[in-house]
C-alpha cells in the first residue's frame, strides 16, 4: 500500500507539503525506522507504475485497499493525479461504487 501512496504522490511529478506529511505519517505508523526512510527515498526516486501496483493483487479486497491508500495519499487536484487514480482503479478493477463511496467519505 505504501508503494501505491508513493506512486499517487508522484503522479504529477510534484510532492506538496501535505502529501509529504501523509507519506511520512504512514511510514511512522508502519514503524519501519531508518530502513523505511531509505526505502521511501528509493521509491520516491523511482515510483511504481500502475501495472506494477496491479500485478500483485490477488483479491477485490486487496485491490480496494491499494486504491484507497493511493487516494488517501493525495488530494487529486491536478489532472495527472485524477488520471492516475482513474487508471489505477481500472487496472485494479475497483467498482465505481467503491470509488464514489471513498471520495464521499474523504469529502465529508
N, CA, C and O atoms as CSV, one atom per row, in Angstrom:
chain,resi,resn,atom,element,x,y,z
A,1,UNK,N,N,0.824,-1.191,0.000
A,1,UNK,CA,C,0.000,0.000,0.000
A,1,UNK,C,C,0.869,1.255,0.000
A,1,UNK,O,O,0.505,2.276,-0.584
A,2,UNK,N,N,2.018,1.165,0.661
A,2,UNK,CA,C,2.930,2.319,0.654
A,2,UNK,C,C,3.388,2.633,-0.764
A,2,UNK,O,O,3.529,3.802,-1.125
A,3,UNK,N,N,3.622,1.600,-1.571
A,3,UNK,CA,C,4.041,1.843,-2.956
A,3,UNK,C,C,2.958,2.603,-3.708
A,3,UNK,O,O,3.267,3.486,-4.508
A,4,UNK,N,N,1.692,2.272,-3.462
A,4,UNK,CA,C,0.589,2.970,-4.107
A,4,UNK,C,C,0.526,4.413,-3.647
A,4,UNK,O,O,0.252,5.309,-4.445
A,5,UNK,N,N,0.778,4.644,-2.365
A,5,UNK,CA,C,0.780,6.012,-1.846
A,5,UNK,C,C,1.877,6.839,-2.508
A,5,UNK,O,O,1.645,7.980,-2.906
A,6,UNK,N,N,3.060,6.268,-2.623
A,6,UNK,CA,C,4.177,6.990,-3.242
A,6,UNK,C,C,3.872,7.265,-4.708
A,6,UNK,O,O,4.070,8.383,-5.185
A,7,UNK,N,N,3.394,6.258,-5.418
A,7,UNK,CA,C,3.100,6.436,-6.842
A,7,UNK,C,C,2.054,7.520,-7.045
A,7,UNK,O,O,2.185,8.340,-7.954
A,8,UNK,N,N,1.019,7.537,-6.213
A,8,UNK,CA,C,-0.011,8.574,-6.327
A,8,UNK,C,C,0.572,9.948,-6.045
A,8,UNK,O,O,0.277,10.917,-6.744
A,9,UNK,N,N,1.396,10.022,-5.020
A,9,UNK,CA,C,2.020,11.292,-4.650
A,9,UNK,C,C,2.868,11.850,-5.786
A,9,UNK,O,O,2.915,13.061,-6.000
A,10,UNK,N,N,3.531,10.966,-6.506
A,10,UNK,CA,C,4.424,11.420,-7.566
A,10,UNK,C,C,3.758,11.452,-8.941
A,10,UNK,O,O,4.433,11.705,-9.939
A,11,UNK,N,N,2.460,11.201,-9.014
A,11,UNK,CA,C,1.749,11.142,-10.298
A,11,UNK,C,C,1.889,12.424,-11.109
A,11,UNK,O,O,1.969,12.380,-12.336
A,12,UNK,N,N,1.918,13.553,-10.433
A,12,UNK,CA,C,2.033,14.822,-11.145
A,12,UNK,C,C,3.463,15.368,-11.140
A,12,UNK,O,O,3.713,16.489,-11.583
A,13,UNK,N,N,4.389,14.563,-10.635
A,13,UNK,CA,C,5.796,14.968,-10.636
A,13,UNK,C,C,6.187,15.881,-9.490
A,13,UNK,O,O,7.349,16.270,-9.373
A,14,UNK,N,N,5.224,16.228,-8.640
A,14,UNK,CA,C,5.477,17.121,-7.511
A,14,UNK,C,C,4.934,16.509,-6.235
A,14,UNK,O,O,3.941,15.783,-6.262
A,15,UNK,N,N,5.578,16.800,-5.130
A,15,UNK,CA,C,5.069,16.361,-3.836
A,15,UNK,C,C,4.919,17.599,-2.964
A,15,UNK,O,O,5.904,18.238,-2.593
A,16,UNK,N,N,3.662,17.927,-2.640
A,16,UNK,CA,C,3.456,19.102,-1.799
A,16,UNK,C,C,3.621,18.733,-0.328
A,16,UNK,O,O,3.799,17.562,0.007
A,17,UNK,N,N,3.562,19.716,0.530
A,17,UNK,CA,C,3.813,19.504,1.957
A,17,UNK,C,C,2.803,18.542,2.582
A,17,UNK,O,O,3.173,17.708,3.409
A,18,UNK,N,N,1.548,18.649,2.197
A,18,UNK,CA,C,0.520,17.764,2.757
A,18,UNK,C,C,0.762,16.321,2.332
A,18,UNK,O,O,0.609,15.402,3.138
A,19,UNK,N,N,1.137,16.118,1.075
A,19,UNK,CA,C,1.439,14.765,0.602
A,19,UNK,C,C,2.653,14.196,1.329
A,19,UNK,O,O,2.663,13.028,1.719
A,20,UNK,N,N,3.664,15.019,1.505
A,20,UNK,CA,C,4.862,14.579,2.223
A,20,UNK,C,C,4.499,14.155,3.653
A,20,UNK,O,O,4.970,13.129,4.145
A,21,UNK,N,N,3.666,14.948,4.302
A,21,UNK,CA,C,3.250,14.640,5.665
A,21,UNK,C,C,2.487,13.316,5.722
A,21,UNK,O,O,2.706,12.511,6.627
A,22,UNK,N,N,1.597,13.092,4.760
A,22,UNK,CA,C,0.844,11.835,4.733
A,22,UNK,C,C,1.771,10.640,4.565
A,22,UNK,O,O,1.601,9.617,5.228
A,23,UNK,N,N,2.747,10.772,3.681
A,23,UNK,CA,C,3.693,9.665,3.463
A,23,UNK,C,C,4.508,9.375,4.715
A,23,UNK,O,O,4.635,8.223,5.128
A,24,UNK,N,N,5.053,10.414,5.310
A,24,UNK,CA,C,5.891,10.205,6.486
A,24,UNK,C,C,5.079,9.742,7.690
A,24,UNK,O,O,5.595,9.012,8.535
A,25,UNK,N,N,3.828,10.151,7.780
A,25,UNK,CA,C,2.954,9.659,8.847
A,25,UNK,C,C,2.672,8.174,8.666
A,25,UNK,O,O,2.696,7.408,9.630
A,26,UNK,N,N,2.403,7.772,7.426
A,26,UNK,CA,C,2.162,6.348,7.143
A,26,UNK,C,C,3.411,5.526,7.424
A,26,UNK,O,O,3.324,4.415,7.947
A,27,UNK,N,N,4.558,6.066,7.081
A,27,UNK,CA,C,5.817,5.380,7.340
A,27,UNK,C,C,6.043,5.236,8.841
A,27,UNK,O,O,6.463,4.175,9.303
A,28,UNK,N,N,5.772,6.277,9.597
A,28,UNK,CA,C,5.924,6.219,11.053
A,28,UNK,C,C,4.953,5.215,11.658
A,28,UNK,O,O,5.313,4.478,12.576
A,29,UNK,N,N,3.715,5.182,11.145
A,29,UNK,CA,C,2.717,4.241,11.660
A,29,UNK,C,C,3.130,2.796,11.399
A,29,UNK,O,O,2.810,1.898,12.178
A,30,UNK,N,N,3.843,2.582,10.297
A,30,UNK,CA,C,4.322,1.232,9.963
A,30,UNK,C,C,5.543,0.836,10.794
A,30,UNK,O,O,5.961,-0.322,10.781
A,31,UNK,N,N,6.110,1.803,11.513
A,31,UNK,CA,C,7.270,1.567,12.386
A,31,UNK,C,C,8.421,0.883,11.650
A,31,UNK,O,O,8.963,-0.122,12.111
A,32,UNK,N,N,8.782,1.449,10.496
A,32,UNK,CA,C,9.843,0.882,9.683
A,32,UNK,C,C,11.207,1.509,9.951
A,32,UNK,O,O,12.216,1.021,9.443
A,33,UNK,N,N,11.257,2.565,10.728
A,33,UNK,CA,C,12.527,3.162,11.136
A,33,UNK,C,C,13.389,3.643,9.990
A,33,UNK,O,O,12.883,4.067,8.951
A,34,UNK,N,N,14.705,3.574,10.189
A,34,UNK,CA,C,15.663,4.074,9.203
A,34,UNK,C,C,15.568,3.309,7.891
A,34,UNK,O,O,15.702,3.895,6.817
A,35,UNK,N,N,15.342,2.019,7.972
A,35,UNK,CA,C,15.207,1.223,6.750
A,35,UNK,C,C,14.016,1.696,5.939
A,35,UNK,O,O,14.065,1.715,4.709
A,36,UNK,N,N,12.947,2.079,6.622
A,36,UNK,CA,C,11.767,2.588,5.935
A,36,UNK,C,C,12.037,3.902,5.239
A,36,UNK,O,O,11.550,4.134,4.133
A,37,UNK,N,N,12.807,4.759,5.872
A,37,UNK,CA,C,13.152,6.042,5.254
A,37,UNK,C,C,14.026,5.819,4.029
A,37,UNK,O,O,13.851,6.504,3.022
A,38,UNK,N,N,14.958,4.880,4.091
A,38,UNK,CA,C,15.805,4.565,2.936
A,38,UNK,C,C,14.946,4.011,1.802
A,38,UNK,O,O,15.135,4.366,0.638
A,39,UNK,N,N,13.996,3.133,2.152
A,39,UNK,CA,C,13.102,2.575,1.142
A,39,UNK,C,C,12.278,3.687,0.501
A,39,UNK,O,O,12.119,3.719,-0.720
A,40,UNK,N,N,11.752,4.603,1.321
A,40,UNK,CA,C,10.934,5.692,0.808
A,40,UNK,C,C,11.728,6.579,-0.141
A,40,UNK,O,O,11.221,6.973,-1.191
A,41,UNK,N,N,12.958,6.894,0.216
A,41,UNK,CA,C,13.795,7.713,-0.665
A,41,UNK,C,C,13.975,7.035,-2.024
A,41,UNK,O,O,13.882,7.683,-3.067
A,42,UNK,N,N,14.232,5.729,-2.003
A,42,UNK,CA,C,14.407,4.968,-3.247
A,42,UNK,C,C,13.108,4.940,-4.043
A,42,UNK,O,O,13.117,5.124,-5.260
A,43,UNK,N,N,12.003,4.712,-3.363
A,43,UNK,CA,C,10.701,4.628,-4.031
A,43,UNK,C,C,10.301,5.980,-4.624
A,43,UNK,O,O,9.711,6.023,-5.704
A,44,UNK,N,N,10.607,7.073,-3.946
A,44,UNK,CA,C,10.307,8.405,-4.474
A,44,UNK,C,C,11.108,8.686,-5.739
A,44,UNK,O,O,10.628,9.366,-6.645
A,45,UNK,N,N,12.325,8.163,-5.796
A,45,UNK,CA,C,13.170,8.361,-6.973
A,45,UNK,C,C,12.641,7.559,-8.167
A,45,UNK,O,O,12.755,7.990,-9.314
A,46,UNK,N,N,12.061,6.387,-7.881
A,46,UNK,CA,C,11.529,5.523,-8.940
A,46,UNK,C,C,10.209,4.913,-8.490
A,46,UNK,O,O,10.170,3.742,-8.110
A,47,UNK,N,N,9.134,5.681,-8.527
A,47,UNK,CA,C,7.847,5.148,-8.073
A,47,UNK,C,C,7.345,4.021,-8.970
A,47,UNK,O,O,7.635,3.984,-10.166
A,48,UNK,N,N,6.594,3.112,-8.376
A,48,UNK,CA,C,5.995,2.009,-9.132
A,48,UNK,C,C,5.005,2.566,-10.148
A,48,UNK,O,O,4.374,3.599,-9.923
A,49,UNK,N,N,4.883,1.863,-11.264
A,49,UNK,CA,C,3.854,2.268,-12.214
A,49,UNK,C,C,2.570,1.484,-11.933
A,49,UNK,O,O,2.557,0.575,-11.104
A,50,UNK,N,N,1.531,1.835,-12.610
A,50,UNK,CA,C,0.221,1.245,-12.348
A,50,UNK,C,C,0.236,-0.263,-12.557
A,50,UNK,O,O,-0.351,-1.001,-11.766
A,51,UNK,N,N,0.898,-0.728,-13.608
A,51,UNK,CA,C,0.954,-2.164,-13.851
A,51,UNK,C,C,1.650,-2.902,-12.709
A,51,UNK,O,O,1.211,-3.979,-12.305
A,52,UNK,N,N,2.720,-2.331,-12.196
A,52,UNK,CA,C,3.413,-2.948,-11.061
A,52,UNK,C,C,2.498,-3.031,-9.842
A,52,UNK,O,O,2.486,-4.041,-9.138
A,53,UNK,N,N,1.743,-1.985,-9.597
A,53,UNK,CA,C,0.836,-1.974,-8.450
A,53,UNK,C,C,-0.268,-3.008,-8.617
A,53,UNK,O,O,-0.665,-3.650,-7.644
A,54,UNK,N,N,-0.764,-3.177,-9.822
A,54,UNK,CA,C,-1.878,-4.095,-10.065
A,54,UNK,C,C,-1.437,-5.551,-10.165
A,54,UNK,O,O,-2.225,-6.452,-9.880
A,55,UNK,N,N,-0.192,-5.797,-10.566
A,55,UNK,CA,C,0.274,-7.167,-10.794
A,55,UNK,C,C,0.164,-8.075,-9.574
A,55,UNK,O,O,-0.189,-9.246,-9.712
A,56,UNK,N,N,0.456,-7.565,-8.398
A,56,UNK,CA,C,0.469,-8.413,-7.218
A,56,UNK,C,C,-0.866,-8.570,-6.519
A,56,UNK,O,O,-0.939,-9.212,-5.472
A,57,UNK,N,N,-1.919,-8.000,-7.071
A,57,UNK,CA,C,-3.226,-8.017,-6.412
A,57,UNK,C,C,-3.915,-9.356,-6.658
A,57,UNK,O,O,-4.024,-9.824,-7.791
A,58,UNK,N,N,-4.375,-9.956,-5.561
A,58,UNK,CA,C,-4.979,-11.284,-5.684
A,58,UNK,C,C,-6.440,-11.341,-5.255
A,58,UNK,O,O,-7.060,-12.401,-5.347
A,59,UNK,N,N,-7.007,-10.228,-4.788
A,59,UNK,CA,C,-8.399,-10.247,-4.360
A,59,UNK,C,C,-9.014,-8.855,-4.526
A,59,UNK,O,O,-8.300,-7.853,-4.555
A,60,UNK,N,N,-10.342,-8.805,-4.635
A,60,UNK,CA,C,-11.010,-7.495,-4.721
A,60,UNK,C,C,-10.766,-6.641,-3.475
A,60,UNK,O,O,-10.670,-5.417,-3.571
A,61,UNK,N,N,-10.665,-7.272,-2.325
A,61,UNK,CA,C,-10.411,-6.527,-1.080
A,61,UNK,C,C,-9.030,-5.877,-1.111
A,61,UNK,O,O,-8.868,-4.721,-0.721
A,62,UNK,N,N,-8.049,-6.627,-1.574
A,62,UNK,CA,C,-6.695,-6.086,-1.673
A,62,UNK,C,C,-6.666,-4.939,-2.687
A,62,UNK,O,O,-6.016,-3.921,-2.454
A,63,UNK,N,N,-7.367,-5.104,-3.805
A,63,UNK,CA,C,-7.437,-4.046,-4.817
A,63,UNK,C,C,-8.035,-2.784,-4.224
A,63,UNK,O,O,-7.531,-1.685,-4.454
A,64,UNK,N,N,-9.110,-2.938,-3.464
A,64,UNK,CA,C,-9.761,-1.776,-2.847
A,64,UNK,C,C,-8.830,-1.098,-1.849
A,64,UNK,O,O,-8.791,0.131,-1.784
A,65,UNK,N,N,-8.082,-1.873,-1.071
A,65,UNK,CA,C,-7.145,-1.284,-0.093
A,65,UNK,C,C,-6.034,-0.509,-0.793
A,65,UNK,O,O,-5.649,0.570,-0.343
A,66,UNK,N,N,-5.521,-1.054,-1.888
A,66,UNK,CA,C,-4.450,-0.374,-2.626
A,66,UNK,C,C,-4.977,0.927,-3.223
A,66,UNK,O,O,-4.318,1.964,-3.139
A,67,UNK,N,N,-6.155,0.875,-3.820
A,67,UNK,CA,C,-6.734,2.106,-4.370
A,67,UNK,C,C,-6.972,3.125,-3.257
A,67,UNK,O,O,-6.661,4.305,-3.414
A,68,UNK,N,N,-7.521,2.670,-2.143
A,68,UNK,CA,C,-7.796,3.585,-1.023
A,68,UNK,C,C,-6.513,4.226,-0.515
A,68,UNK,O,O,-6.494,5.418,-0.210
A,69,UNK,N,N,-5.445,3.450,-0.422
A,69,UNK,CA,C,-4.166,4.003,0.039
A,69,UNK,C,C,-3.691,5.101,-0.904
A,69,UNK,O,O,-3.249,6.162,-0.461
A,70,UNK,N,N,-3.785,4.841,-2.207
A,70,UNK,CA,C,-3.372,5.850,-3.186
A,70,UNK,C,C,-4.234,7.097,-3.066
A,70,UNK,O,O,-3.725,8.217,-3.103
A,71,UNK,N,N,-5.532,6.901,-2.924
A,71,UNK,CA,C,-6.450,8.042,-2.839
A,71,UNK,C,C,-6.240,8.844,-1.560
A,71,UNK,O,O,-6.326,10.071,-1.571
A,72,UNK,N,N,-5.965,8.152,-0.464
A,72,UNK,CA,C,-5.736,8.839,0.808
A,72,UNK,C,C,-4.438,9.643,0.805
A,72,UNK,O,O,-4.304,10.615,1.549
A,73,UNK,N,N,-3.495,9.242,-0.023
A,73,UNK,CA,C,-2.191,9.908,-0.060
A,73,UNK,C,C,-2.253,11.286,-0.695
A,73,UNK,O,O,-1.402,12.137,-0.434
A,74,UNK,N,N,-3.260,11.503,-1.527
A,74,UNK,CA,C,-3.301,12.758,-2.282
A,74,UNK,C,C,-4.667,13.410,-2.211
A,74,UNK,O,O,-5.676,12.771,-1.912
A,75,UNK,N,N,-4.667,14.682,-2.490
A,75,UNK,CA,C,-5.891,15.414,-2.797
A,75,UNK,C,C,-5.820,15.590,-4.309
A,75,UNK,O,O,-5.036,16.408,-4.791
A,76,UNK,N,N,-6.624,14.838,-5.073
A,76,UNK,CA,C,-6.461,14.835,-6.537
A,76,UNK,C,C,-6.838,16.178,-7.168
A,76,UNK,O,O,-7.913,16.336,-7.747
A,77,UNK,N,N,-5.934,17.125,-7.039
A,77,UNK,CA,C,-6.194,18.482,-7.513
A,77,UNK,C,C,-5.481,18.817,-8.815
A,77,UNK,O,O,-5.503,19.961,-9.269
A,78,UNK,N,N,-4.848,17.811,-9.412
A,78,UNK,CA,C,-4.249,18.033,-10.729
A,78,UNK,C,C,-4.799,16.993,-11.691
A,78,UNK,O,O,-5.248,15.925,-11.277
A,79,UNK,N,N,-4.762,17.311,-12.966
A,79,UNK,CA,C,-5.220,16.383,-13.990
A,79,UNK,C,C,-4.442,15.075,-13.917
A,79,UNK,O,O,-5.022,13.997,-14.047
A,80,UNK,N,N,-3.130,15.165,-13.709
A,80,UNK,CA,C,-2.297,13.962,-13.652
A,80,UNK,C,C,-2.706,13.057,-12.490
A,80,UNK,O,O,-2.743,11.836,-12.641
A,81,UNK,N,N,-3.009,13.641,-11.341
A,81,UNK,CA,C,-3.421,12.840,-10.183
A,81,UNK,C,C,-4.774,12.181,-10.431
A,81,UNK,O,O,-4.966,11.012,-10.097
A,82,UNK,N,N,-5.701,12.919,-11.008
A,82,UNK,CA,C,-7.020,12.345,-11.301
A,82,UNK,C,C,-6.896,11.225,-12.332
A,82,UNK,O,O,-7.552,10.190,-12.212
A,83,UNK,N,N,-6.065,11.432,-13.332
A,83,UNK,CA,C,-5.845,10.412,-14.363
A,83,UNK,C,C,-5.174,9.180,-13.754
A,83,UNK,O,O,-5.536,8.050,-14.082
A,84,UNK,N,N,-4.202,9.394,-12.873
A,84,UNK,CA,C,-3.543,8.267,-12.205
A,84,UNK,C,C,-4.570,7.435,-11.445
A,84,UNK,O,O,-4.585,6.210,-11.570
A,85,UNK,N,N,-5.424,8.080,-10.662
A,85,UNK,CA,C,-6.426,7.349,-9.882
A,85,UNK,C,C,-7.401,6.609,-10.787
A,85,UNK,O,O,-7.778,5.474,-10.494
A,86,UNK,N,N,-7.805,7.232,-11.866
A,86,UNK,CA,C,-8.726,6.581,-12.813
A,86,UNK,C,C,-8.074,5.334,-13.407
A,86,UNK,O,O,-8.692,4.270,-13.452
A,87,UNK,N,N,-6.847,5.463,-13.855
A,87,UNK,CA,C,-6.139,4.335,-14.454
A,87,UNK,C,C,-5.861,3.241,-13.427
A,87,UNK,O,O,-5.936,2.055,-13.746
A,88,UNK,N,N,-5.543,3.633,-12.207
A,88,UNK,CA,C,-5.301,2.655,-11.152
A,88,UNK,C,C,-6.572,1.882,-10.846
A,88,UNK,O,O,-6.541,0.658,-10.720
A,89,UNK,N,N,-7.685,2.585,-10.726
A,89,UNK,CA,C,-8.966,1.922,-10.455
A,89,UNK,C,C,-9.302,0.929,-11.564
A,89,UNK,O,O,-9.776,-0.174,-11.292
A,90,UNK,N,N,-9.057,1.322,-12.807
A,90,UNK,CA,C,-9.323,0.425,-13.931
A,90,UNK,C,C,-8.403,-0.790,-13.887
A,90,UNK,O,O,-8.859,-1.916,-14.090
A,91,UNK,N,N,-7.125,-0.579,-13.628
A,91,UNK,CA,C,-6.161,-1.690,-13.584
A,91,UNK,C,C,-6.479,-2.657,-12.446
A,91,UNK,O,O,-6.279,-3.865,-12.570
A,92,UNK,N,N,-6.977,-2.110,-11.338
A,92,UNK,CA,C,-7.305,-2.939,-10.176
A,92,UNK,C,C,-8.730,-3.489,-10.238
A,92,UNK,O,O,-9.104,-4.338,-9.429
A,93,UNK,N,N,-9.518,-3.010,-11.188
A,93,UNK,CA,C,-10.919,-3.401,-11.339
A,93,UNK,C,C,-11.728,-3.065,-10.084
A,93,UNK,O,O,-12.521,-3.871,-9.598
A,94,UNK,N,N,-11.505,-1.852,-9.577
A,94,UNK,CA,C,-12.246,-1.377,-8.402
A,94,UNK,C,C,-13.594,-0.844,-8.893
A,94,UNK,O,O,-13.639,-0.011,-9.799
A,95,UNK,N,N,-14.690,-1.318,-8.299
A,95,UNK,CA,C,-16.014,-0.862,-8.742
A,95,UNK,C,C,-16.201,0.647,-8.538
A,95,UNK,O,O,-15.699,1.232,-7.578
A,96,UNK,N,N,-16.932,1.250,-9.464
A,96,UNK,CA,C,-17.196,2.685,-9.397
A,96,UNK,C,C,-17.882,3.066,-8.096
A,96,UNK,O,O,-17.632,4.145,-7.558
A,97,UNK,N,N,-18.753,2.187,-7.577
A,97,UNK,CA,C,-19.456,2.482,-6.319
A,97,UNK,C,C,-18.460,2.633,-5.161
A,97,UNK,O,O,-18.622,3.503,-4.305
A,98,UNK,N,N,-17.439,1.785,-5.146
A,98,UNK,CA,C,-16.439,1.861,-4.077
A,98,UNK,C,C,-15.651,3.165,-4.170
A,98,UNK,O,O,-15.339,3.777,-3.149
A,99,UNK,N,N,-15.336,3.581,-5.368
A,99,UNK,CA,C,-14.602,4.831,-5.571
A,99,UNK,C,C,-15.453,6.013,-5.114
A,99,UNK,O,O,-14.967,6.902,-4.415
A,100,UNK,N,N,-16.708,6.018,-5.508
A,100,UNK,CA,C,-17.619,7.098,-5.107
A,100,UNK,C,C,-17.767,7.151,-3.598
A,100,UNK,O,O,-17.745,8.229,-3.004
A,101,UNK,N,N,-17.919,5.992,-2.976
A,101,UNK,CA,C,-18.069,5.938,-1.517
A,101,UNK,C,C,-16.827,6.490,-0.822
A,101,UNK,O,O,-16.939,7.255,0.136
A,102,UNK,N,N,-15.650,6.109,-1.299
A,102,UNK,CA,C,-14.408,6.606,-0.697
A,102,UNK,C,C,-14.281,8.109,-0.883
A,102,UNK,O,O,-13.924,8.819,0.057
A,103,UNK,N,N,-14.567,8.602,-2.076
A,103,UNK,CA,C,-14.495,10.047,-2.338
A,103,UNK,C,C,-15.463,10.804,-1.432
A,103,UNK,O,O,-15.122,11.861,-0.901
A,104,UNK,N,N,-16.666,10.268,-1.256
A,104,UNK,CA,C,-17.655,10.923,-0.384
A,104,UNK,C,C,-17.196,10.925,1.071
A,104,UNK,O,O,-17.387,11.918,1.774
A,105,UNK,N,N,-16.601,9.841,1.529
A,105,UNK,CA,C,-16.101,9.788,2.908
A,105,UNK,C,C,-14.981,10.801,3.122
A,105,UNK,O,O,-14.912,11.440,4.173
A,106,UNK,N,N,-14.108,10.949,2.133
A,106,UNK,CA,C,-12.996,11.889,2.260
A,106,UNK,C,C,-13.469,13.336,2.177
A,106,UNK,O,O,-12.876,14.225,2.788
A,107,UNK,N,N,-14.521,13.565,1.432
A,107,UNK,CA,C,-15.050,14.926,1.276
A,107,UNK,C,C,-15.850,15.351,2.512
A,107,UNK,O,O,-15.940,16.539,2.819
A,108,UNK,N,N,-16.427,14.380,3.217
A,108,UNK,CA,C,-17.302,14.737,4.320
A,108,UNK,C,C,-16.623,14.609,5.618
A,108,UNK,O,O,-17.224,14.874,6.659
